Amino acid sequence: MSKRKAAVKVTVRCHRCDKTQTLRPSKIERCDGYACTREHGPQEEQAPGLAREIVYNAAGGFWGWRDVIATEEVAQAVRRAREIAVLGVAEMVVHDAARRMVSD
């Protein structure tokens, strides 16, 4: 029997559906959960003091996530990213309102 056929395989299941990936353990990055699409990712908020790391292709075509203790530097980066996201949404709303006013 060849080494490849005797290799141990691990099956990873999507967090929300029944889709699976069967891979060698060396091809799987350890995460808290795995998802086949972005929509199937974690729905719950992480606990205070934690930051969520996203790992693309953590298990074949699945992406994964893990909650890690946030350092002060990471916490500041998350706050800046949220501020930028809020400003982007506000700019989009103003732009859409201005466009509707011009077209009316």
C-alpha positions as CSV (number, residue, x, y, z in Angstrom):
1,M,0.0,0.0,0.0
2,S,1.4,3.4,-1.0
3,K,2.0,6.2,1.5
4,R,-0.7,8.3,-0.1
5,K,-3.4,5.7,0.3
6,A,-2.4,5.2,3.9
7,A,-2.5,8.9,4.7
8,V,-4.9,10.0,7.4
9,K,-7.7,12.3,6.2
10,V,-9.8,14.7,8.2
11,T,-13.3,15.9,7.3
12,V,-14.1,19.5,8.0
13,R,-17.8,20.5,8.1
14,C,-19.2,23.9,7.3
15,H,-20.5,25.8,10.3
16,R,-24.0,26.2,9.0
17,C,-24.7,23.6,6.2
18,D,-23.7,20.0,5.5
19,K,-21.0,20.7,3.0
20,T,-17.7,19.0,3.9
21,Q,-14.1,19.0,2.8
22,T,-11.8,15.9,3.4
23,L,-8.2,16.8,3.6
24,R,-4.9,15.8,5.1
25,P,-4.3,17.3,8.5
26,S,-1.3,19.3,7.2
27,K,-3.7,21.2,4.8
28,I,-6.0,22.4,7.6
29,E,-5.2,25.4,9.7
30,R,-6.6,25.3,13.2
31,C,-9.6,27.6,13.6
32,D,-12.6,28.0,15.9
33,G,-14.9,27.3,12.9
34,Y,-15.1,26.8,9.2
35,A,-17.5,28.0,6.5
36,C,-18.0,27.3,2.8
37,T,-19.2,30.9,2.1
38,R,-19.1,34.2,3.8
39,E,-22.8,34.0,4.6
40,H,-22.2,30.8,6.6
41,G,-19.7,32.5,8.9
42,P,-20.1,33.2,12.6
43,Q,-23.3,35.0,13.5
44,E,-22.5,35.7,17.1
45,E,-20.5,38.6,18.3
46,Q,-17.1,37.8,19.9
47,A,-16.6,38.5,23.6
48,P,-15.2,41.8,24.7
49,G,-11.4,41.9,24.6
50,L,-11.2,39.5,21.7
51,A,-10.5,40.1,18.0
52,R,-11.7,37.8,15.2
53,E,-9.0,36.6,12.8
54,I,-10.3,35.5,9.3
55,V,-8.2,32.8,7.7
56,Y,-8.9,32.3,3.9
57,N,-8.5,28.8,2.6
58,A,-8.1,27.5,6.1
59,A,-9.4,24.0,5.0
60,G,-9.3,23.6,1.2
61,G,-11.9,26.0,-0.2
62,F,-13.4,26.8,3.3
63,W,-12.4,29.9,5.2
64,G,-12.0,29.8,8.9
65,W,-12.1,32.2,11.9
66,R,-10.7,32.2,15.4
67,D,-11.2,34.6,18.3
68,V,-7.9,35.7,19.8
69,I,-7.1,38.0,22.7
70,A,-6.7,41.5,21.2
71,T,-3.6,43.5,22.0
72,E,-3.9,47.2,22.4
73,E,-2.6,47.7,18.9
74,V,-5.1,45.3,17.4
75,A,-8.0,46.9,19.4
76,Q,-7.0,50.4,18.0
77,A,-6.9,49.0,14.5
78,V,-10.4,47.5,14.9
79,R,-11.7,50.9,16.2
80,R,-10.2,52.7,13.2
81,A,-11.6,50.2,10.8
82,R,-15.1,50.6,12.3
83,E,-14.8,54.4,12.1
84,I,-13.8,54.2,8.4
85,A,-16.7,51.8,7.8
86,V,-19.2,54.2,9.4
87,L,-17.8,57.1,7.5
88,G,-18.1,55.1,4.2
89,V,-21.7,54.3,4.9
90,A,-22.5,57.9,5.8
91,E,-20.9,59.1,2.6
92,M,-22.8,56.6,0.5
93,V,-26.1,57.7,2.1
94,V,-25.3,61.4,1.3
95,H,-24.3,60.5,-2.2
96,D,-27.5,58.6,-2.9
97,A,-29.6,61.3,-1.4
98,A,-27.9,64.0,-3.6
99,R,-28.4,61.8,-6.7
100,R,-32.1,61.4,-6.0
101,M,-32.5,65.1,-5.5
102,V,-30.9,65.8,-8.9
103,S,-33.0,63.2,-10.7
104,D,-36.3,64.5,-9.2
